[in-house]
C-alpha cells in the first residue's frame, strides 16, 4: 500500500535570510525621503575633496621646505623658506574653498530640497 504524506518545514530565520537576499536583487524604488537624504548629504560633503587635496598638497610642500631647512636634501637652506611659504599659501584657502563649494551646491539644490520636504510633510 502506498502512503501519501505531506511534509512541510518552516524556518523563520531561513526565510528572513532568503528575503534579505531577495531584496538586494529586486528593482529598488527610491522614496522621497531617501532622495531628500541623498541631496542633503551632497550639500554637506560639497567641496570636501577639493579642500582636502589642496590642504594635503600644501602640507606636503611645507614638509619639503622643512626638510630643506634641516639639510636633509643638502645645503639649500634658501629653498626652505620658499617651500614653507608656498605650502602655507596652499593650505590657507582650503577651508574657504570648502565653504564656497558648499554654498554653491546648497544654492543649486535648495529648491529641490524644499520641494521634496514639503511633499513629505504634506503626506
Secondary structure, 3 states (H helix, E strand, C coil): CCCCCCCCCCCHHHHHHHHHHHHHHCCCCCCHHHHHHHHHHHHHCCCHHHHHHHHHHHHHHHHHHHHHHCCCCCCCHHHHHHHHHHHHHHHHHHHHHHHHHHHHHHHHHHHHHHHHHHHHHHC
